[in-house]
Amino acid sequence: MTWTPAARARGISKQFGQVIALGGVDLDIDAGQVHGLVGPNGAGKTTLLGLLLGLALPDAGTLEILGTPVRRTLAVPEGVAGFVDGPGLYPALSARQNLTALASLRGIRGTTDVDDALEQVGLGDVADSRVRGFSLGMRQRLGLAAALLIRPRLLVLDEPVNGLDPAGKRHVHRVISALSDDGVAVVLSSHRMDDVAALCSDVTLLATGRVVFTGPLAKLAAESDDLDYRVVTSEPTRAATVAAGTPGLRVLEAGDPLIVRGPVLALDTLVVRLVEAGLGVRELTPVISPLEAAFLALTGTEADEQTGQEPTQ
Protein backbone atom coordinates (compact mmCIF):
# COMPACT_ATOMS: atom_id res chain seq x y z
CA MET A 1 0.00 0.00 0.00
CA THR A 2 1.31 3.44 -0.98
CA TRP A 3 1.76 5.86 1.92
CA THR A 4 0.15 9.26 1.27
CA PRO A 5 0.95 12.01 3.77
CA ALA A 6 -1.66 14.61 4.64
CA ALA A 7 0.81 17.29 3.57
CA ARG A 8 4.24 17.11 1.95
CA ALA A 9 6.48 20.05 1.07
CA ARG A 10 9.86 19.96 -0.61
CA GLY A 11 12.00 23.05 -0.94
CA ILE A 12 9.13 25.52 -0.81
CA SER A 13 10.03 29.20 -0.77
CA LYS A 14 8.01 32.38 -0.48
CA GLN A 15 9.18 35.95 -0.82
CA PHE A 16 7.37 39.25 -0.25
CA GLY A 17 9.34 41.97 -1.98
CA GLN A 18 12.84 41.78 -0.56
CA VAL A 19 11.72 39.77 2.47
CA ILE A 20 12.29 36.01 2.32
CA ALA A 21 9.45 34.56 4.38
CA LEU A 22 10.32 30.92 3.64
CA GLY A 23 13.51 29.56 2.16
CA GLY A 24 13.67 25.92 1.04
CA VAL A 25 11.30 24.41 3.61
CA ASP A 26 10.64 20.65 3.75
CA LEU A 27 7.66 19.36 5.72
CA ASP A 28 5.88 16.02 6.20
CA ILE A 29 2.55 15.71 8.01
CA ASP A 30 1.06 12.24 8.54
CA ALA A 31 -2.61 11.38 8.94
CA GLY A 32 -3.56 11.33 12.62
CA GLN A 33 -0.52 13.38 13.60
CA VAL A 34 -0.63 16.59 15.63
CA HIS A 35 2.33 18.53 14.28
CA GLY A 36 3.52 21.68 16.01
CA LEU A 37 4.92 24.61 14.09
CA VAL A 38 7.00 26.87 16.32
CA GLY A 39 9.48 29.67 15.97
CA PRO A 40 10.13 33.30 16.92
CA ASN A 41 8.01 36.14 15.57
CA GLY A 42 8.76 36.58 11.87
CA ALA A 43 10.06 33.03 11.46
CA GLY A 44 7.60 32.19 8.66
CA LYS A 45 4.98 30.21 10.59
CA THR A 46 1.98 32.20 9.36
CA THR A 47 3.22 32.11 5.78
CA LEU A 48 3.60 28.33 5.89
CA LEU A 49 0.15 27.86 7.43
CA GLY A 50 -1.30 30.08 4.71
CA LEU A 51 0.27 27.89 2.03
CA LEU A 52 -1.27 24.79 3.60
CA LEU A 53 -4.69 26.47 3.55
CA GLY A 54 -4.38 27.59 -0.05
CA LEU A 55 -4.32 31.29 0.85
CA ALA A 56 -1.07 31.78 -1.08
CA LEU A 57 1.16 29.88 -3.47
CA PRO A 58 4.84 29.03 -3.03
CA ASP A 59 7.28 30.81 -5.34
CA ALA A 60 9.38 27.66 -5.67
CA GLY A 61 9.36 24.02 -4.57
CA THR A 62 6.58 21.43 -4.50
CA LEU A 63 3.61 21.13 -2.17
CA GLU A 64 1.11 18.27 -1.97
CA ILE A 65 -2.05 18.45 0.15
CA LEU A 66 -3.95 15.19 0.78
CA GLY A 67 -2.09 13.64 -2.14
CA THR A 68 -2.97 16.43 -4.59
CA PRO A 69 -0.18 18.67 -5.96
CA VAL A 70 -0.77 22.36 -5.43
CA ARG A 71 -0.73 24.06 -8.83
CA ARG A 72 -0.67 27.70 -9.87
CA THR A 73 -4.17 28.52 -8.61
CA LEU A 74 -5.35 29.35 -5.10
CA ALA A 75 -7.21 26.17 -4.25
CA VAL A 76 -6.82 23.19 -1.96
CA PRO A 77 -8.58 19.82 -1.96
CA GLU A 78 -11.80 19.20 -0.09
CA GLY A 79 -11.14 18.22 3.50
CA VAL A 80 -8.78 21.07 4.41
CA ALA A 81 -9.94 23.62 7.00
CA GLY A 82 -8.58 26.01 9.59
CA PHE A 83 -7.63 29.64 10.14
CA VAL A 84 -4.63 31.96 10.14
CA ASP A 85 -4.36 35.21 12.12
CA GLY A 86 -7.63 34.40 13.88
CA PRO A 87 -10.90 33.16 12.40
CA GLY A 88 -12.94 35.38 10.08
CA LEU A 89 -16.28 35.97 11.80
CA TYR A 90 -19.28 38.29 11.47
CA PRO A 91 -19.43 40.21 14.79
CA ALA A 92 -23.06 41.30 14.35
CA LEU A 93 -24.24 37.69 13.99
CA SER A 94 -24.59 35.08 16.69
CA ALA A 95 -22.31 32.08 16.90
CA ARG A 96 -25.03 29.86 15.42
CA GLN A 97 -25.75 32.34 12.62
CA ASN A 98 -22.04 32.50 11.74
CA LEU A 99 -21.83 28.75 11.40
CA THR A 100 -25.17 28.50 9.58
CA ALA A 101 -23.96 31.02 7.00
CA LEU A 102 -20.74 29.08 6.53
CA ALA A 103 -22.62 25.78 6.30
CA SER A 104 -24.84 27.26 3.58
CA LEU A 105 -21.80 28.34 1.58
CA ARG A 106 -20.36 24.84 1.94
CA GLY A 107 -23.62 23.18 0.86
CA ILE A 108 -24.24 21.73 4.32
CA ARG A 109 -27.97 21.60 5.07
CA GLY A 110 -29.77 21.26 8.38
CA THR A 111 -28.84 22.51 11.84
CA THR A 112 -27.53 19.29 13.37
CA ASP A 113 -23.95 19.76 12.18
CA VAL A 114 -23.92 23.38 13.38
CA ASP A 115 -25.23 22.48 16.83
CA ASP A 116 -22.84 19.55 17.10
CA ALA A 117 -19.85 21.74 16.22
CA LEU A 118 -20.82 24.34 18.81
CA GLU A 119 -21.25 21.71 21.50
CA GLN A 120 -17.97 20.08 20.56
CA VAL A 121 -16.02 23.27 21.30
CA GLY A 122 -18.04 24.15 24.40
CA LEU A 123 -20.06 27.04 22.97
CA GLY A 124 -23.50 25.46 23.04
CA ASP A 125 -24.66 27.70 25.89
CA VAL A 126 -23.79 30.90 23.99
CA ALA A 127 -24.87 29.74 20.52
CA ASP A 128 -27.36 32.62 20.16
CA SER A 129 -25.08 35.35 21.54
CA ARG A 130 -23.57 37.89 19.18
CA VAL A 131 -19.91 37.32 18.40
CA ARG A 132 -19.00 40.99 19.04
CA GLY A 133 -19.34 40.24 22.75
CA PHE A 134 -17.09 37.18 22.66
CA SER A 135 -13.68 37.13 24.29
CA LEU A 136 -10.60 36.26 22.25
CA GLY A 137 -10.69 32.69 23.53
CA MET A 138 -14.36 32.27 22.60
CA ARG A 139 -13.68 33.56 19.09
CA GLN A 140 -10.84 31.06 18.74
CA ARG A 141 -13.18 28.25 19.75
CA LEU A 142 -15.82 29.43 17.29
CA GLY A 143 -13.19 29.38 14.56
CA LEU A 144 -12.41 25.79 15.48
CA ALA A 145 -16.12 24.94 15.32
CA ALA A 146 -16.29 26.47 11.84
CA ALA A 147 -13.40 24.27 10.72
CA LEU A 148 -15.07 21.17 12.15
CA LEU A 149 -18.18 21.73 10.02
CA ILE A 150 -16.54 20.27 6.92
CA ARG A 151 -15.22 17.20 8.78
CA PRO A 152 -11.61 17.96 7.80
CA ARG A 153 -8.87 15.48 7.01
CA LEU A 154 -6.26 18.23 7.44
CA LEU A 155 -6.85 20.89 10.10
CA VAL A 156 -4.60 23.97 10.15
CA LEU A 157 -4.77 26.15 13.28
CA ASP A 158 -2.91 29.34 14.12
CA GLU A 159 -2.55 29.74 17.91
CA PRO A 160 -5.76 27.77 18.64
CA VAL A 161 -5.60 28.21 22.43
CA ASN A 162 -4.62 31.88 22.39
CA GLY A 163 -6.68 33.78 24.97
CA LEU A 164 -8.20 30.69 26.58
CA ASP A 165 -8.40 30.18 30.33
CA PRO A 166 -7.09 26.85 31.69
CA ALA A 167 -10.49 25.14 31.46
CA GLY A 168 -11.03 26.31 27.89
CA LYS A 169 -7.52 25.26 26.94
CA ARG A 170 -8.08 21.74 28.28
CA HIS A 171 -11.37 21.56 26.34
CA VAL A 172 -9.67 22.50 23.05
CA HIS A 173 -6.82 20.09 23.78
CA ARG A 174 -9.37 17.27 24.16
CA VAL A 175 -11.05 18.21 20.86
CA ILE A 176 -7.75 18.22 18.97
CA SER A 177 -6.63 14.93 20.54
CA ALA A 178 -9.95 13.30 19.62
CA LEU A 179 -9.61 14.48 16.02
CA SER A 180 -6.11 13.03 15.88
CA ASP A 181 -7.39 9.71 17.23
CA ASP A 182 -9.91 9.70 14.36
CA GLY A 183 -7.12 10.07 11.81
CA VAL A 184 -7.31 13.82 11.21
CA ALA A 185 -3.93 15.46 10.61
CA VAL A 186 -3.56 18.66 12.66
CA VAL A 187 -0.96 21.36 12.08
CA LEU A 188 -0.89 24.06 14.73
CA SER A 189 1.32 26.99 15.55
CA SER A 190 2.02 28.12 19.08
CA HIS A 191 4.39 30.38 20.99
CA ARG A 192 3.93 28.25 24.09
CA MET A 193 6.07 25.15 24.37
CA ASP A 194 3.83 23.74 27.13
CA ASP A 195 0.92 23.61 24.66
CA VAL A 196 3.15 21.97 22.06
CA ALA A 197 4.33 19.41 24.60
CA ALA A 198 0.74 18.63 25.66
CA LEU A 199 -0.59 18.13 22.13
CA CYS A 200 2.08 17.36 19.56
CA SER A 201 3.99 14.22 18.69
CA ASP A 202 6.20 16.00 16.16
CA VAL A 203 7.37 19.55 15.71
CA THR A 204 8.97 21.75 13.07
CA LEU A 205 11.01 24.67 14.33
CA LEU A 206 11.45 27.66 12.01
CA ALA A 207 13.91 30.53 12.27
CA THR A 208 14.20 33.30 9.66
CA GLY A 209 12.17 31.26 7.18
CA ARG A 210 14.22 28.08 7.40
CA VAL A 211 13.77 24.77 9.20
CA VAL A 212 16.28 24.41 12.04
CA PHE A 213 14.66 21.24 13.43
CA THR A 214 11.94 18.81 12.44
CA GLY A 215 11.11 15.50 14.07
CA PRO A 216 9.71 13.92 17.23
CA LEU A 217 9.17 16.15 20.23
CA ALA A 218 11.36 13.94 22.42
CA LYS A 219 14.28 14.43 20.04
CA LEU A 220 13.90 18.22 20.25
CA ALA A 221 13.98 18.06 24.05
CA ALA A 222 17.21 16.07 23.83
CA GLU A 223 18.81 18.92 21.86
CA SER A 224 19.29 20.91 25.07
CA ASP A 225 22.40 19.84 26.97
CA ASP A 226 22.89 22.18 29.92
CA LEU A 227 19.82 23.56 31.68
CA ASP A 228 19.34 26.12 34.43
CA TYR A 229 17.79 24.76 37.63
CA ARG A 230 16.26 26.39 40.69
CA VAL A 231 17.37 24.68 43.93
CA VAL A 232 15.72 25.42 47.27
CA THR A 233 17.33 23.86 50.34
CA SER A 234 17.25 24.11 54.11
CA GLU A 235 20.61 25.98 54.16
CA PRO A 236 21.19 28.08 51.00
CA THR A 237 24.73 29.21 51.86
CA ARG A 238 26.05 25.69 52.42
CA ALA A 239 24.13 24.45 49.36
CA ALA A 240 25.91 27.03 47.19
CA THR A 241 29.27 25.77 48.44
CA VAL A 242 28.32 22.16 47.66
CA ALA A 243 27.10 23.15 44.19
CA ALA A 244 30.31 25.07 43.44
CA GLY A 245 32.30 21.91 44.13
CA THR A 246 30.12 19.63 41.98
CA PRO A 247 31.78 18.68 38.67
CA GLY A 248 29.90 19.87 35.59
CA LEU A 249 27.84 22.48 37.45
CA ARG A 250 28.11 26.27 37.38
CA VAL A 251 26.56 28.44 40.07
CA LEU A 252 24.70 31.33 38.44
CA GLU A 253 23.10 32.81 41.57
CA ALA A 254 24.27 31.87 45.07
CA GLY A 255 21.12 32.89 46.89
CA ASP A 256 17.75 31.51 47.89
CA PRO A 257 16.80 30.01 45.56
CA LEU A 258 20.13 28.79 44.28
CA ILE A 259 20.38 28.85 40.46
CA VAL A 260 22.78 26.41 38.82
CA ARG A 261 23.50 25.35 35.25
CA GLY A 262 24.54 21.91 34.06
CA PRO A 263 23.50 18.57 32.53
CA VAL A 264 21.06 16.22 34.21
CA LEU A 265 23.81 13.86 35.43
CA ALA A 266 25.52 16.74 37.25
CA LEU A 267 22.21 17.60 38.93
CA ASP A 268 21.89 14.00 40.09
CA THR A 269 25.33 14.27 41.66
CA LEU A 270 24.39 17.55 43.34
CA VAL A 271 21.30 16.02 44.95
CA VAL A 272 23.35 13.14 46.34
CA ARG A 273 25.96 15.54 47.74
CA LEU A 274 23.36 17.81 49.30
CA VAL A 275 21.74 14.86 51.08
CA GLU A 276 25.11 13.54 52.22
CA ALA A 277 25.85 17.00 53.66
CA GLY A 278 22.66 16.77 55.72
CA LEU A 279 20.78 19.43 53.74
CA GLY A 280 17.09 19.19 52.98
CA VAL A 281 16.24 19.53 49.28
CA ARG A 282 12.84 21.23 49.11
CA GLU A 283 12.70 22.09 45.41
CA LEU A 284 14.63 21.22 42.27
CA THR A 285 13.01 22.45 39.06
CA PRO A 286 14.18 23.68 35.65
CA VAL A 287 14.01 27.45 35.27
CA ILE A 288 12.69 26.74 31.78
CA SER A 289 11.59 23.42 30.30
CA PRO A 290 14.00 21.30 28.20
CA LEU A 291 11.79 21.98 25.15
CA GLU A 292 11.97 25.74 25.65
CA ALA A 293 15.72 25.53 26.23
CA ALA A 294 16.14 23.69 22.94
CA PHE A 295 13.92 26.25 21.22
CA LEU A 296 16.02 29.15 22.49
CA ALA A 297 19.29 27.43 21.64
CA LEU A 298 18.28 26.52 18.07
CA THR A 299 16.68 29.89 17.24
CA GLY A 300 19.13 32.11 19.09
CA THR A 301 16.33 33.99 20.84
CA GLU A 302 15.99 35.11 24.43
CA ALA A 303 13.34 33.81 26.82
CA ASP A 304 11.68 37.21 27.29
CA GLU A 305 11.02 37.45 23.52
CA GLN A 306 8.54 34.57 23.85
CA THR A 307 6.25 36.18 26.40
CA GLY A 308 4.27 38.46 24.11
CA GLN A 309 0.99 36.60 24.58
CA GLU A 310 -2.54 37.92 24.43
CA PRO A 311 -4.08 38.28 27.88
CA THR A 312 -6.14 35.30 29.03
CA GLN A 313 -9.88 35.83 28.95
C-alpha positions in Angstrom: 0.0 0.0 0.0 1.3 3.4 -1.0 1.8 5.9 1.9 0.2 9.3 1.3 1.0 12.0 3.8 -1.7 14.6 4.6 0.8 17.3 3.6 4.2 17.1 2.0 6.5 20.0 1.1 9.9 20.0 -0.6 12.0 23.1 -0.9 9.1 25.5 -0.8 10.0 29.2 -0.8 8.0 32.4 -0.5 9.2 36.0 -0.8 7.4 39.2 -0.2 9.3 42.0 -2.0 12.8 41.8 -0.6 11.7 39.8 2.5 12.3 36.0 2.3 9.4 34.6 4.4 10.3 30.9 3.6 13.5 29.6 2.2 13.7 25.9 1.0 11.3 24.4 3.6 10.6 20.6 3.8 7.7 19.4 5.7 5.9 16.0 6.2 2.6 15.7 8.0 1.1 12.2 8.5 -2.6 11.4 8.9 -3.6 11.3 12.6 -0.5 13.4 13.6 -0.6 16.6 15.6 2.3 18.5 14.3 3.5 21.7 16.0 4.9 24.6 14.1 7.0 26.9 16.3 9.5 29.7 16.0 10.1 33.3 16.9 8.0 36.1 15.6 8.8 36.6 11.9 10.1 33.0 11.5 7.6 32.2 8.7 5.0 30.2 10.6 2.0 32.2 9.4 3.2 32.1 5.8 3.6 28.3 5.9 0.1 27.9 7.4 -1.3 30.1 4.7 0.3 27.9 2.0 -1.3 24.8 3.6 -4.7 26.5 3.6 -4.4 27.6 -0.1 -4.3 31.3 0.9 -1.1 31.8 -1.1 1.2 29.9 -3.5 4.8 29.0 -3.0 7.3 30.8 -5.3 9.4 27.7 -5.7 9.4 24.0 -4.6 6.6 21.4 -4.5 3.6 21.1 -2.2 1.1 18.3 -2.0 -2.0 18.4 0.1 -4.0 15.2 0.8 -2.1 13.6 -2.1 -3.0 16.4 -4.6 -0.2 18.7 -6.0 -0.8 22.4 -5.4 -0.7 24.1 -8.8 -0.7 27.7 -9.9 -4.2 28.5 -8.6 -5.3 29.4 -5.1 -7.2 26.2 -4.3 -6.8 23.2 -2.0 -8.6 19.8 -2.0 -11.8 19.2 -0.1 -11.1 18.2 3.5 -8.8 21.1 4.4 -9.9 23.6 7.0 -8.6 26.0 9.6 -7.6 29.6 10.1 -4.6 32.0 10.1 -4.4 35.2 12.1 -7.6 34.4 13.9 -10.9 33.2 12.4 -12.9 35.4 10.1 -16.3 36.0 11.8 -19.3 38.3 11.5 -19.4 40.2 14.8 -23.1 41.3 14.3 -24.2 37.7 14.0 -24.6 35.1 16.7 -22.3 32.1 16.9 -25.0 29.9 15.4 -25.7 32.3 12.6 -22.0 32.5 11.7 -21.8 28.7 11.4 -25.2 28.5 9.6 -24.0 31.0 7.0 -20.7 29.1 6.5 -22.6 25.8 6.3 -24.8 27.3 3.6 -21.8 28.3 1.6 -20.4 24.8 1.9 -23.6 23.2 0.9 -24.2 21.7 4.3 -28.0 21.6 5.1 -29.8 21.3 8.4 -28.8 22.5 11.8 -27.5 19.3 13.4 -23.9 19.8 12.2 -23.9 23.4 13.4 -25.2 22.5 16.8 -22.8 19.5 17.1 -19.8 21.7 16.2 -20.8 24.3 18.8 -21.3 21.7 21.5 -18.0 20.1 20.6 -16.0 23.3 21.3 -18.0 24.2 24.4 -20.1 27.0 23.0 -23.5 25.5 23.0 -24.7 27.7 25.9 -23.8 30.9 24.0 -24.9 29.7 20.5 -27.4 32.6 20.2 -25.1 35.3 21.5 -23.6 37.9 19.2 -19.9 37.3 18.4 -19.0 41.0 19.0 -19.3 40.2 22.8 -17.1 37.2 22.7 -13.7 37.1 24.3 -10.6 36.3 22.3 -10.7 32.7 23.5 -14.4 32.3 22.6 -13.7 33.6 19.1 -10.8 31.1 18.7 -13.2 28.2 19.7 -15.8 29.4 17.3 -13.2 29.4 14.6 -12.4 25.8 15.5 -16.1 24.9 15.3 -16.3 26.5 11.8 -13.4 24.3 10.7 -15.1 21.2 12.2 -18.2 21.7 10.0 -16.5 20.3 6.9 -15.2 17.2 8.8 -11.6 18.0 7.8 -8.9 15.5 7.0 -6.3 18.2 7.4 -6.9 20.9 10.1 -4.6 24.0 10.2 -4.8 26.2 13.3 -2.9 29.3 14.1 -2.5 29.7 17.9 -5.8 27.8 18.6 -5.6 28.2 22.4 -4.6 31.9 22.4 -6.7 33.8 25.0 -8.2 30.7 26.6 -8.4 30.2 30.3 -7.1 26.8 31.7 -10.5 25.1 31.5 -11.0 26.3 27.9 -7.5 25.3 26.9 -8.1 21.7 28.3 -11.4 21.6 26.3 -9.7 22.5 23.1 -6.8 20.1 23.8 -9.4 17.3 24.2 -11.1 18.2 20.9 -7.8 18.2 19.0 -6.6 14.9 20.5 -9.9 13.3 19.6 -9.6 14.5 16.0 -6.1 13.0 15.9 -7.4 9.7 17.2 -9.9 9.7 14.4 -7.1 10.1 11.8 -7.3 13.8 11.2 -3.9 15.5 10.6 -3.6 18.7 12.7 -1.0 21.4 12.1 -0.9 24.1 14.7 1.3 27.0 15.6 2.0 28.1 19.1 4.4 30.4 21.0 3.9 28.2 24.1 6.1 25.1 24.4 3.8 23.7 27.1 0.9 23.6 24.7 3.1 22.0 22.1 4.3 19.4 24.6 0.7 18.6 25.7 -0.6 18.1 22.1 2.1 17.4 19.6 4.0 14.2 18.7 6.2 16.0 16.2 7.4 19.6 15.7 9.0 21.7 13.1 11.0 24.7 14.3 11.5 27.7 12.0 13.9 30.5 12.3 14.2 33.3 9.7 12.2 31.3 7.2 14.2 28.1 7.4 13.8 24.8 9.2 16.3 24.4 12.0 14.7 21.2 13.4 11.9 18.8 12.4 11.1 15.5 14.1 9.7 13.9 17.2 9.2 16.1 20.2 11.4 13.9 22.4 14.3 14.4 20.0 13.9 18.2 20.3 14.0 18.1 24.1 17.2 16.1 23.8 18.8 18.9 21.9 19.3 20.9 25.1 22.4 19.8 27.0 22.9 22.2 29.9 19.8 23.6 31.7 19.3 26.1 34.4 17.8 24.8 37.6 16.3 26.4 40.7 17.4 24.7 43.9 15.7 25.4 47.3 17.3 23.9 50.3 17.2 24.1 54.1 20.6 26.0 54.2 21.2 28.1 51.0 24.7 29.2 51.9 26.1 25.7 52.4 24.1 24.5 49.4 25.9 27.0 47.2 29.3 25.8 48.4 28.3 22.2 47.7 27.1 23.2 44.2 30.3 25.1 43.4 32.3 21.9 44.1 30.1 19.6 42.0 31.8 18.7 38.7 29.9 19.9 35.6 27.8 22.5 37.4 28.1 26.3 37.4 26.6 28.4 40.1 24.7 31.3 38.4 23.1 32.8 41.6 24.3 31.9 45.1 21.1 32.9 46.9 17.8 31.5 47.9 16.8 30.0 45.6 20.1 28.8 44.3 20.4 28.9 40.5 22.8 26.4 38.8 23.5 25.4 35.3 24.5 21.9 34.1 23.5 18.6 32.5 21.1 16.2 34.2 23.8 13.9 35.4 25.5 16.7 37.3 22.2 17.6 38.9 21.9 14.0 40.1 25.3 14.3 41.7 24.4 17.6 43.3 21.3 16.0 44.9 23.4 13.1 46.3 26.0 15.5 47.7 23.4 17.8 49.3 21.7 14.9 51.1 25.1 13.5 52.2 25.8 17.0 53.7 22.7 16.8 55.7 20.8 19.4 53.7 17.1 19.2 53.0 16.2 19.5 49.3 12.8 21.2 49.1 12.7 22.1 45.4 14.6 21.2 42.3 13.0 22.4 39.1 14.2 23.7 35.7 14.0 27.4 35.3 12.7 26.7 31.8 11.6 23.4 30.3 14.0 21.3 28.2 11.8 22.0 25.2 12.0 25.7 25.7 15.7 25.5 26.2 16.1 23.7 22.9 13.9 26.3 21.2 16.0 29.1 22.5 19.3 27.4 21.6 18.3 26.5 18.1 16.7 29.9 17.2 19.1 32.1 19.1 16.3 34.0 20.8 16.0 35.1 24.4 13.3 33.8 26.8 11.7 37.2 27.3 11.0 37.4 23.5 8.5 34.6 23.8 6.2 36.2 26.4 4.3 38.5 24.1 1.0 36.6 24.6 -2.5 37.9 24.4 -4.1 38.3 27.9 -6.1 35.3 29.0 -9.9 35.8 28.9 
